[in-house]
Amino acid sequence: MICRVCDSTRLEPVLDLGRQPWCNHFLLPVEVGREPTYPLTLVYCHDCHTTQLDYTVAKETMFGNHTYLSGITKSLDAHFKEIADEARRRFFPDGSHSVLDVGSNDGTQLKHFQRLGWDVLGVESSRTTAEIANKAGVPTLNEFFNQDLAHRLNRRFDVINAAGVFFHLEELHSVTDGIRLALREDGVFVVQFLYMPNIVKNGAFDQIYHEHLLYYTLQTIQTLLRRHHLELFDAYLSPIHGGSMIAFVGHPGRHEISARLRDQERNEDREGVNQIGWYQDFAVRVAEMKVENLAYLNSAVEAGKRVFGLGAPVKGNTLLNYFGVTTREIQCLVERNVLRRGLFAPGSHIPVVIEDELPEPPDIYYVLAWNFRREILERYRPLMDAGVELYFPVIPQET
């Protein structure tokens, strides 16, 4: 393969998580055991230093229809409100403006811009979630965003938002060109992405899965943006999803480069996060986590404890399948998203149970949705006081 960002052929594997099913394909009963598997290997580019997957599951398979809903989680909804308020306060404090959300899911982010009186448009590839957004009054196109769609829209926006999608892109360069075309001269592209240094620091290897094709640092995302004549001018680290970078991009020379961006760039250099050794050390730690977690789960089983997974997040399937966990260790995954009722986790074949329909709690909740740790600890405090243990396989560092 060639590098997804710079077209280099100097790529080296740094973390092999084995063959795994597409982790967002929660299974109907008739599909259990029939799901295909694909290589899940992280590689490092020696030229632009971007870490990325070396195999692509077709975007039509992964994003044509899925069951993820961004509006389910209270803390994510609050984060989206902050983003809308910040965009207005910092860049467009007066009047009504326009915003395009790329990968808009169920419209949760755009609802907060609607509250501000803005003209909104979502582009969402998943048919189910696009229908949910439109029924909620959020104008949403059920399409893949790319350069062709930008030409067909034939309009420009004050703000373009991409929350948790810019590292998904099979058509990476077409999408980035489309964003440049659709962004007004003084407009701001707000790109929110999992920050690879935090993935490594947290030991959050479960955030590596087939939908996430690229893993950015500030240096590597700037390599991509510069190739498409866009300029990163500010960024800060948010605790959402265990550590996401909120980055602000514009046309070159239109916005002043912030001091905090320069500070973060220098910090990346000091920590060596763009060097291959950083990822080789990470791979050693991931192997150690497998040993530690299996020892914990096996001891719980031997003690006769009932263990349920808390949440059925997509990333949880990477963890379960790499560890080799099945219903022997975890009896079910307890989920609030009703779109996953009656489904089974791919690979592990653990059944999903809706939280409100659970007869009684387990002895242990093995928390797969660890990125919402604070919200979970608050929500489940009464159960913890009653003796239910919450075990976090990943504990995110404070950001």
N, C-alpha and C positions, 0 to 999 in steps of 0.2 A: 504493500500500500504506500501511498504518499501522505505526508502530513496534511491534515485537514486545514491548517492555517497557512503554512508557507510553502507547501508542495515539495518539501524535502523528502528524500528517501532514507535519511539517516535516523531510523527509528529503532528503539531498543525496548524489549519487554521489561517491565519493572514489577508487575504484580499480576499473577495468574489466579483467578478465582474459579477456574474450571469451566466446564460446559454447564450453562444454566438456561432455564426457560425464560422467555420474556416475562419479566416479573410483574407487569401490570395486567397480565392475562389471567385474572381470577377465573377459575374453571367451573363450568356447569358439571353436574354429576356425570353426564355421559362423556365428558372430555377428560376426566381424571385418568392419568396414565398415558394419554395420547398427545400431550403437549410436546412440541419440538424443543430442542435445546440448541444453544449457540455458544460459541466461545465468548468468554468474558475476561479479556486480558487488557490491562492498562499498559500503554507504551509511552515512551518519552522521546521527544524530538530533540536531537542533538543540535539542531540549528536555531529553532525559535523557542525551545524549551517547553513547549506545550505538552501536557500529558493528555492522553486521549485513548479511546478504544480503537482496536485494530479491526473490528468487525461491525458492520452496520445492519441492523434489522430494519427492513423497509419502513419508512415513515407511515405508509398506508396501513401497515400491520399494527404499529404501535399507537398511532394517534388518530386513526379513522374513527374509533369509538372506544372510550374507556370509562372507568367508573370513579375516577378521582374528582372530588368536588372541593374547591378552595374555600367555600363558605361554611364548611362544617366546623372549622376550628376558630374559637373565639380570638385567640391571640393573633392568628393570621389575618382575620378580619380587621382587628385593631391596627395591625401593621399597615394594611392597605389604606386605612383611613389616614394614618400619619403620612404616607407617601403622597396622597392627593393634597392634603393640607400643605405639605412642604412645597410641592410643585407650584401651588398658587402663591404661597407666601414669598418664596424666593424669586420666582421668575415672572409670574403673571398675576400681580395682586389686584389688578383692576379689570372689571368687565368679565364677559363670558368668553371662553376660549374653547379650543377643540383638542380632543385627545383620542389617539388610536391605541388600543391595547392589543398587542400581538400575543396570541395564546391566551385569550381572555377567559377561558374556562366558563364558569357559571355566571360571570359578570360581577363578581364581588368587588373587584377593584374599581370597575367603572361606576358602580352604584355610588361610590364616594365622590367621584367627579360629578355625577349627576346632581348630588346634593349641593354642590357648589354652583350649579347652574350651567355647567359646561356641556357642549355638544360632544357626544361620545359615540365611538364605533368600536366594536370588538371584532376580532378575527379569530375564530376557534375551529380547529380541524375536527374535533370530536362532535359527531352528530347529536348525541344525547345531551351533552353539556351545552352545546349551542342552542338547542331547543329549550332547555331550562332557562338560559339567559334571556332569550327572546320572550318567553312567557312571563318573565319577571319585568319586562319593559326595558331591557337593555338591548339596543340594536346590535345584532351580531351576525356576521357572515360566516357560514359554515364552509370554510376554505382553508387551504394552507397559504400562509403569507409568503410571498417571494417577489422578485422584481417584476414579474408579469402582472401580479395583482396590483402592485403599486402603480404601474402604468394604467391599468384599467380603472383604478379608483380616481386617478387624475385629480387629486387634491393634496394639499399639504396641511400638516397639523402642527399646532403649537407644542404639544407634548406627544411623544410616542413612548409607550411603556412596554417593557417585556420582563415579566416577573417569573423567574424560574423556567424560562424557555430558551434562552440564548445559547445554552450549552446542549440543547436537544437537536440542533439543526443539521439535518442531512444536506439541505441546500444552503449551507452556511454563507457562501459568498453571494448567492442570489438574494437571500434575505437581507444581508447587510447592505447590499446595493439598494434594495427596495426601501429600507429605512432611510438611507441618505436621500433618495428621491422624494419620499413622503414627508420629510422634515422641513419645516419652514426655515428660512435663513437664520432667524434668531431663535429657532426652536430648540427644545431639549429632549434628548433621548435618555430615558431613565431605564437603565439595564440592571436587573437584579440577578445575581448569580451566586451559586455556592462557591465559596472561596477556598481554593485547594489547600492553602496553608492551614486553614481551620479543620478541614477534613483530616489532614495528617495529624495535627495536634490532638484532635479529639479521638483519633483511632476510628473514625467513622467510615470505614471501608464499605459499609452498607449503602452509602450514597453513590457508590459506583455501580451502575447498572446500565442496561442496553439503551434506555432512553437518554441517558447522560453521555453523550458522545465526547464531550470536551470538558476539561477541568482547568479553570483559569486562575492565574495570578494577575496582578495588575500589569506586570510586564508583558505577559503573553496576550492578554486581551487587547493591549495597545498595539501589538504587532498586527493583529487582525484589523482593528479600526483604522490604523494608518494606511493599510493596503487599500481601504475603501474611502479614503479621504474624509475621515471623521476623526474627531479629537476628544479624548477623555480630558475633562477639565476639573473634576472633583470626584471624590469617593469617600465613603466611610463604611465601617464594619457594623452591621446590625446583628443582634443575637438570633434573629429569625432563622429557623431551620438549622440551628446549631452553629451559625456563623455565615452570613451572606453579605457580600459586598453590594452596596447600593452605589452605583456609579452614574455619573452625569456626563453626557456626551453631546457635542454640538458640531457644527461646521467649523473648520479650522479658523482660528483667530477671532471667533465671535464671543468667546467667554474667557475670562481671566483664569489662568491655571492656579488652583488653590495651594496654599502652603501645606495643608494637611495631606494632599495628594503627594507632594514632593517628600514629605516626611515618611509616608507609607512606602514609597518607592525605595527610599534609603533603607528602611527597615527590612524590606525583602532582600536587598543586597546583603545586609549584615547577617541575616538568618540563613542565607543560601537556599531559599525555597525554589529557585529556578535551576538548581543543580541536580544531577541524577542521583547523587548520594542521599539526598533528602528522601527520595522515593524508595530507594533500596532499603534504607533503615525502616521505612514505613512497612514494607513487605514483611520484614522480620517480626515486627510488632503484631501485625495481623495474624500471623501464624501462631504467635503466643496467645492471642485473644481466643483463638479457636480452642486451644487446649484448656484454657482457664474456664471458658463458658461451658464446654461439654462436661468438665469435672463438676461444675456447680449443678447443672441440670441432672446429671446422672446421680449425684448424691441426693437430690430432691426426690427423684423417682424411687431410689432405694429406701428412702425414709417414708414412702407412701404418701408424699405430698401431691396434691392436685395443682398442676401448673397450667395457667392459661396465658396466652399472649395478649398483651394489652395494645389494641390497635392492629389494623391490617394494612399498614402503609406499604407502598410499593417497595421501598428500600428494605423493609423487613424480610422480603423474600430473598434478597441477595444474602443476608446474614443467615437465614434458616438453611438455605441450600448450600452455602459454603461450609457451614458447620455440620451439615448432614442431619439436621433435626427433623423428626417426624412426629406423628401422634403418640409415639412412645414417650417422648419427653414433654410435649406440649399438646394438650387435648383439644384446644380450640383457640381461635383468635377472636377476641371480643372487639367489636367495631360499632361505631355510631352511624356510619354511612349505610343507609338502607339499600343502596344500589348493589351492595355486596351480600345481601341476605341470600343464604342457601348456596353460596359459592365456596370453592376450595382454593387454598393457596397453591400456586403453581410449583411443582417440584416436590414440596413437602407433603402436599395433599391434606393439610390441616384444615378442617372446616371453619368457616366464618359464622359467628353467632352475633346477632344484634344485641347490644348491651341491654336495652329495655326488655328483652325477651329472655334474659338469663335467669334461670331458677334460683341460683345462689352463687355467691362469689367463690373463687378458688382459695387455696392456701397461699399461693404465690401468683402474682401478676408479673410476667416477664415482659418488660416494657419495650415494645418494638417502636412505638411512636415517641422515642426518647427526646426528639428535638423540641417537643412541647413539655419539657420536664416541669417547669414552674406551674403551668396550668394543670398538669396531671397531679402534681403533689397537692395542689389546692383542692382540686375536685375530689380526689380520693382520700382525703384526710380522714373522714369518718370510717372508711373501711380499714385504713391503716391503724386507727385507734382501736378497732375491733379485732386486730390481730392479723390482717392480711398483709403479707410482705410484698413490697414493690422492688423488683430487681431491675436495674438499668444496665444493659450490656455495654452501653456507651453513655458516658457522662460528659456533656458538652462543657467546655471551659467558659467561664464568664467572659462576655465580650463588652 
